[in-house]
Amino acid sequence: MTKAIPIVAALAVAAALVVPTVSQAAEMNSVRVSYADLNLASRTGQQALHGRIVHAARTACDMEDSRALALSTVTGACRSSAIERAEPAFEAAVAAARHGTVTVLESAAIVVSAN
């Protein structure tokens, strides 16, 4: 019985630590951006993907009323951050296209997320 008390206490602490993580995950918006139809070896394809990423950031960072000054600033920061976080995946996809790396079409996507 005395061994059970530390185990129960440890489980209670672990549960308390997991709850904020789950609630934060629920608040994060993500948008999947496919580039399976684009030729990323071309400048046109790269520009199209970048435009899709910008659009996805706008969707992921949709605020109640972004016209209010305080929300406008937060919305802009959210969008910039989401685009910046997607940049490494964008660069990797372009590099793979330039080197002729084969990508399975279903996995030809970038996830743009905001928090």
C-alpha positions in Angstrom: 0.0 0.0 0.0 2.8 2.4 0.8 4.3 1.9 -2.7 1.0 2.8 -4.3 1.0 6.4 -2.8 4.1 7.6 -4.6 2.8 6.1 -7.9 -0.6 7.8 -7.5 1.1 11.0 -6.7 3.4 10.7 -9.7 0.4 10.0 -11.9 -1.5 13.1 -10.5 1.5 15.3 -11.2 1.9 13.9 -14.7 -1.8 14.5 -15.4 -1.5 18.1 -14.2 1.4 18.7 -16.6 -0.3 17.1 -19.6 -3.5 19.2 -19.3 -2.0 22.5 -20.5 -0.3 20.7 -23.4 -3.5 19.2 -24.6 -5.4 22.6 -24.3 -2.6 24.3 -26.1 -2.7 21.8 -28.9 -6.5 22.3 -29.2 -5.8 26.1 -29.6 -3.2 25.6 -32.4 -4.6 26.0 -35.9 -2.9 24.1 -38.7 -3.5 24.2 -42.5 -2.0 21.6 -44.9 -0.6 23.1 -48.0 -0.2 20.7 -51.0 2.3 21.3 -53.7 1.9 18.0 -55.5 0.6 19.9 -58.6 3.5 22.4 -58.7 6.9 22.3 -60.4 9.1 23.6 -57.6 12.2 23.6 -59.9 10.6 26.6 -61.6 10.3 30.1 -60.2 6.6 30.1 -61.0 6.0 27.0 -58.9 8.0 28.4 -56.0 6.0 31.6 -56.1 2.7 29.7 -56.2 3.7 27.6 -53.2 4.8 30.7 -51.3 1.4 32.3 -52.1 -0.3 29.2 -50.7 1.8 29.4 -47.5 0.8 33.0 -47.1 -2.8 32.2 -47.6 -2.6 29.3 -45.2 -1.0 31.6 -42.6 -4.0 33.9 -43.0 -6.4 31.1 -42.5 -4.5 29.6 -39.5 -4.2 33.0 -37.8 -7.8 34.1 -38.3 -8.8 36.3 -35.4 -12.2 37.4 -34.2 -11.9 40.9 -35.5 -8.4 41.6 -36.8 -9.4 45.2 -37.6 -9.0 46.2 -33.9 -5.5 47.6 -33.5 -4.5 45.2 -30.7 -5.7 42.1 -32.6 -4.3 43.5 -35.9 -0.8 43.5 -34.3 -1.2 40.0 -32.9 -2.7 38.7 -36.2 0.3 40.1 -38.1 2.8 38.6 -35.7 1.0 35.3 -35.9 1.0 35.2 -39.7 4.7 36.2 -39.9 5.6 33.6 -37.4 3.6 30.9 -39.2 5.3 31.8 -42.5 8.7 31.8 -40.9 8.1 28.4 -39.4 7.1 27.0 -42.8 10.2 28.4 -44.5 12.5 25.4 -43.8 10.0 23.0 -45.2 9.6 25.3 -48.3 13.4 25.4 -48.8 13.6 21.6 -48.4 10.9 21.0 -51.0 12.5 23.4 -53.5 15.9 21.8 -53.0 14.5 18.4 -53.5 12.8 19.6 -56.7 16.1 21.1 -58.0 18.0 17.9 -57.4 15.3 15.7 -59.0 14.4 13.9 -55.8 11.2 11.9 -56.2 8.5 12.7 -53.7 5.4 10.6 -53.2 2.6 12.9 -54.2 0.5 12.4 -51.1 3.3 13.6 -48.9 4.0 16.7 -51.1 2.6 19.1 -48.5 3.7 21.6 -45.9 1.8 22.2 -42.7 1.5 25.8 -41.7 0.6 26.2 -38.1 -0.2 29.1 -35.8 -0.5 29.4 -32.1 
